[in-house]
Amino acid sequence: MTSSRTLADLASDLGTDVIGDEDFEVCGVRPLETAKAEHLSFLHNPKYVDEAKASEAGAILVADAEVLLGRNLLVCPEPYLALAQALEIFHPMERPEPGVHPSAVVAAGVSVGEGASIGPLASVAEGVTVGEGTVVGAGCVIGRGVGIGGDCLLHPRVVVGEQCRIGDRCNVHSGTVIGYDGFGFATVDGTHHKV
């Protein structure tokens, strides 16, 4: 987690305006109901105005300062987007060290790009190419001949079928299965044939 930041610094990074104490410091992001004085929270949906008024949050991202007068606010037209940016600042994703984890099973001849990592218990078949800066998470299964572009993130337990291609900068979430059954059946003369 990043150390504390003043509202003035955050406003500069997020492209927001500060209403209240520009020197006030926050050290993280929390939902309205659990935020404390040292946290930033957000109000995107007007139906949560009462929760925002009752929140202990030290500062709140809002689109309309009028609904929370008297509070430390970061005001912008898109508080939900600003929330995503604030989360990146305070809670950045930690990337694993580049390289192949000792418990991963990687076939001979697999091409692993510079800065890429293959996590624990991953299985990578022959003919696979893993692009620069790509992360193959724990327990992923990558089939023969797969090509994975650069700067991708395959979260734990992704399965990619043989000969599939994944482009650059793709984020594939846990449990995803790519390149296997899913196209249904072709029915000819009353007989079903898997596509």
N, C-alpha and C positions, 0 to 999 in steps of 0.2 A: 504494500500500500504506500502511496505517496504521502509525504509529510503535509502539514497544513498549508493552505493557500488563502490569501486575502481575497475578499470579494472583488477588489479592483483587479487583481491578477486574473481571477477567473473570468471576469467580464471581458478583459482584453482577449483571453484565449477563446472564449465562447461567442464573442460578438454580441454581448448583452449590455444593457445599461444597469447601473447600480442605483437602487433606491435604499437609503439607509446608510449604515456605517461601512464605508469602503475598506476600512482597515480591519473589519471583522474577519476572523479566520475560521475556516471549516476544514475538517480533516477527512471527510468521506461523504458518501451519498447513501441515504436511507429513505425508505418509504415514509410517508407522512405519519403513520401511526407508531413507528418505532424510532423515528429520528429524535436525537437529543440536541442540546444547544450547540454542539460542535459539528453538526451535520448539515448538509445541503439536501433539500428535498425538492419536489416539484408538484405543480398543479397544472394538469393539462385538460382535465375534464371538469367543467363547472359544477357537476353534481357532487364534487368532493370539496367544495368551498368550506363547508362546516368543519370537515376533518382538517383542512389546512389552517383554519382559524384556531383550532384546538391543539394543533401540533406543537411540539417543543422544538422543532427544527430551528436552527440558528439562522438559516436563510432558505428562501424558497424560489425556485424558477417559476415564473408566471408569464402569461401573455398580457394580462391586464392588471396593472398595479392597484387599480381602484378597489379591487375585491379584498385586498389584504393591507389596507393602510396601516402604517405604524410598525410594519415588519421590515426586516432586512430582505430585500428582493433583488433578484436578477431578472430583468424584464426583457423579453424578446418575443417576436411573433410566433416562434415554434419551440415552446419549452420542451416538448418531447424529444426533438432533435438535439437540443442543448443538453438534455439529460444524457443521451447517448454519448455525447462528447465529454461531458463531465465524468461519466463512468470510465471512459478511456484514460482520463487524467488521473483519477484517484485509484482505479482498480484495473491497471493494464494487464492484458493477458501475458502470462509468463511463458515464453517459448522455451522448449527444451534445448539442451546443448546439441549442436550439430553432431551427426554421427549415427552409428548403428548400435542400439542397446545390445549388451551381451546375450540377452535371452531371446532376441529376435532371430528368426530363421530366414536367411536371405540366400537365395540361389546364387550360384556362381554366375558371373557375367551381368548381374543387375547393375544398372547405371544409376548412381546416386549423385545428384548435383551438389555443387558447393553450398554449404550452409544448411543442407537438408538433414532431417533426422528421422530415424525409424525407431519407434518406441518398443517397450517391453512386450514380448510375446507376439509381436507382429509376424506374419508369414508373407514373404514376398517371393513369388515364383520366377522362373527363368524368363529372360527377355523383357523384364520390366524396366521402365525408365522413370525415375523420380526427379522432377525438376528442382532447380536451385531454390533454396529457402523453404521447400515444402516440408510439412510435418505429417508423418504417418503415425497416428496415435497407437496407443497400446492395444494389442489384440486385433488389429486390422488384418484382413486377409486380402491380398492383392494377387489376382490370377495371372496366368502366363500371358506375356506380351502386352500388358497394360502400359499405357503412357499417361503419366500424371504431370501436368504442367508445373510451372514455377509459382512459388509463393502460395501454395494451396495449404489448407488445413483439413486433414482427415481426422476427425475426432475418434476416440476409442471405439473399436468394434465395428468399423465400416468394412463392408465386403464389396470388392470390385471384381466382376467377372472377367474372364479371359478376353483379350483383345479390345477392351474398352478404352476410350480416350476421355481424359478429364482435362479441360483447358486450364489456363493460368488463373490464379487468384480465386479459386473455388473454395468454398467453405462447406464441407460435407459433414453433417451431424451424425452423432452416435446412432448405431443401429441401422443406418441406411444400407440398402443392398442395391447395387447398380449392375445391370447387364445380365440379369437372370429372368426367369419367367415373369410375365406381366403383360404380354401382348395378347393374351387370350387364346382363343381357339378358332380355327377355320373349320367350318362344317361343310362337308361335301358328301352328298348322297347319304345323309344321316349319320355320317361318321365324323367324330371330332378329332382334329389334328392340332396338336400344340404348335403355336407359332413361336 
